[in-house]
Structure formats: structure tokens, C-alpha cells
Amino acid sequence: MLSVRLMRFGAKKKPSYRIVVMEAKSPRQGKVREFLGTYDPLSDPSEAKIDLEKAKAWLAKGARPSQTVQSLIDRAMKSASR
């Protein structure tokens, strides 16, 4: 089963994340199927850059997003529809 989730990068106490598609049982730094975007929680307000077309395609194929990624996608869709 595929999942859409965050992969942590950055220095200690300064995280940044990549939004990726990977196997659900693989480790956090495991093999990635596709890179969908980035998430920076430290900027004010937090900033997420997501390729919505790729994300929609993977979700249509059955990939399941984590709760955090789902909220980021929802937020990106709201801002894109404005």
C-alpha cells in the first residue's frame, strides 16, 4: 500500500519536510516513489508547496495521505481556488 507522507530534512531543531509518495511500511528515509512538494513549519505562517496535479493523481491511484499531509493538501486546494 502506498502512502503520501512527510520525509524530514534539515538540521537539529530546524526541520523542513518533503512531501513524498512511498510504501507505507518503508522507513521514514526509505525509497521514494515520487516527490510532490515541500513543507516548512518554521516560517511564519508555515509554508507548503505542493504539486496538486501529482497529488490528485496519486490519491486517485489509491495512495493514502497521512493526517498532516491531508490537511496541507486541503489548505493548498483552498488557496488555489481563491
N, C-alpha and C positions, 0 to 999 in steps of 0.2 A: 504494500500500500504506500502511496506517495503522500507526502505532507509538504505544505508550504509553511516554512518557519524561519526563525531568525538564526543567523550564524554570527557569533560575537567576534569582533576585532577590536583593536585599539589597545592602549596601554592600561596598566592597572589604575583603577578608579576613573578612567576616561573611556567608557565603552562607546563603540559605534557598531552598528549591525548591518549585515547584508540580508536581504530577503531572498530566500532560495527555495528551490524545489528539490527534495531529496527523499530517499527511502525513510519511512517512519522509524524503523529500528536502527538506523545507522547513527553513529555518534555525532555530536554537535559539529565537529570539524571534519566530518566524513566527506565522501564523494558527492558532489553536487550535480544534479541533472541540468538545472538552468538557474541563472542569476536573474532575479526580477527587479531588484532595486536596492535602495539603502534606507536606513533609519538612524537618525542622530537624536538621541533623547536629551542630550545636554544643551542643545541650542534652545533659545527661548523665543517663541514656542518651539516645541520639538518638531523636527522636520523629517518627513518621509517622502522619498522619491520612488514611485512605483510605476513600472510599465503596465498600465491597466489592461492593455490588449493581451499581453502574455499571461497576466494573472487570470483573466477571464477564460482564456483558452485552457490553462491547466486545471482550473476549477471545473470546467465543462468535462474534462477528461477524468474527473473523479478525485483529484488531489484534495486533501482536507487541510484547511488552514488552521494554525494554532489560534487561540483566542486573541492574542496580541496582534497577529497578522490580520485576522479578520477585522478587528477594529481599525487598523491602519488602512486597509482596503476600503472600508466603509467611509472613512474620513476623506480619503483621496477621491472617491467617487462623488461625494458631496461637493467638494471643492471644484471638481472638474465640471460638474453640471451647472455651476453658477455662471 
